[in-house]
Amino acid sequence: MDWNASLEIAGRKIDITQPTYFIADIAANHDGDFERARDLIHLAKEAGADCAKFQHFLADKIVSQKGFDALKGNMGHQTEWKKSVVEVYDQYHFRRDWTQPLREECEKIGVDFMTTPYDYEALAEVASIVPAIKIGSGDITWHGFIDAVAQLDKPVLLATGAATMVDVEQAVDVVLRRTKNIVLMQCNTNYTGSLENFKFVNLNVLRSFAVRYPNMILGLSDHTPGHSAVVGAVTLGARVIEKHFTDDNARVGPDHSFALNPVTWRDMVDATREVEYSLGSGVKQLEDNEDETIVVQRRSIRLKAALPAGHVLTADDLECLRPCPLDAIDPRHWDAVLGKSLKQAKTDGEHLVWADLE
């Protein structure tokens, strides 16, 4: 199997040579309010997001209340929820009659509309109107659904939280049987936003992905505070970044506390652009802005005292001092200079050039 090292999302080229593509996962942070959802799209765009993303789920098609009751409270961060799991999912679900107007709102302001569909009906509804489809980490073993997504031959953004490499390889194989357009995203699915989570983000998995799948497009779906993990991921080759987005981290709701807000999102984008500029080509070379420093910071071989023509140079005659004019002999040629005679007289402190020697 092979895969594309470059793909397009809504006409935007995505590959290792391009600026990072930022997905603002509004998710449930609309709090069940259409106007909030629309406002968050605008705020995300203003903060530098390339894409405003939602989640298409219905409570009874994503969770089993009986199943969660049987867990007897051992539900991770969901243990703190004041309502039952089904009630929370129902309260914060994306109303499906919002799909078209919010997609049109995104189109109007120039931000991509995307979603994670969590059931087959949702997939059918959005298939023709999204430029790519995100598969959430929790569905990495739902191969039938992954296959249905991949059959659409749109870019598939595959999140890999709480998964082993075997889980990842199996899911990737399902995708690649249908399409070469895949973005493989490292993820840690602890949603508490705790500083403790940084030690579990495991960004070096991106290196492992790059070895296992050379030139595959990589990404990060991140839930840690701030943007340190994002900057690290971009440095390691990620070019698609997904972070939750809200307007107010103090709001009550399942995703607000660990989301970025318009200020911190802009900080993330700006910091990432700085890193992208800093990464460069990887070719070690004299850079365009170093033309002067190569002269003023390097040393040249200079005379300690005035010497007459014909003088045979010894180590006692010479010293290595800045600057190093472009015609100067630099210190790496020290041994080659010793024993040479001067063709013409030289003054104290002058630098040597090859034309001076015979």
Secondary structure, DSSP 8 states (H G I E B T S, - for coil): ----S-EEETTEEESTTS--EEEEE-TTTTTT-HHHHHHHHHHHHHTT-SEEEEEE--HHHH--HHHHHHTTT--GGGGG-SS-HHHHHHHT---GGGHHHHHHHHHHHT-EEEEEE-SHHHHHHHTTT-SSEEE-GGGTT-HHHHHHHHTT-S-EEEE-TT--HHHHHHHHHHHHTT-S-EEEEEE----S--GGGGGG--TTHHHHHHHHSTT-EEEEEE-SSSSHHHHHHHHTTEEEEEEEB-S-TTSSSSSSTTSB-HHHHHHHHHHHHHHHHHH--S-----GGGTTHHHHTS-EEEESS-B-TT-B--GGGEEEES---TTS--GGGHHHHTT-BBSS-B-TT-B--GGGB-
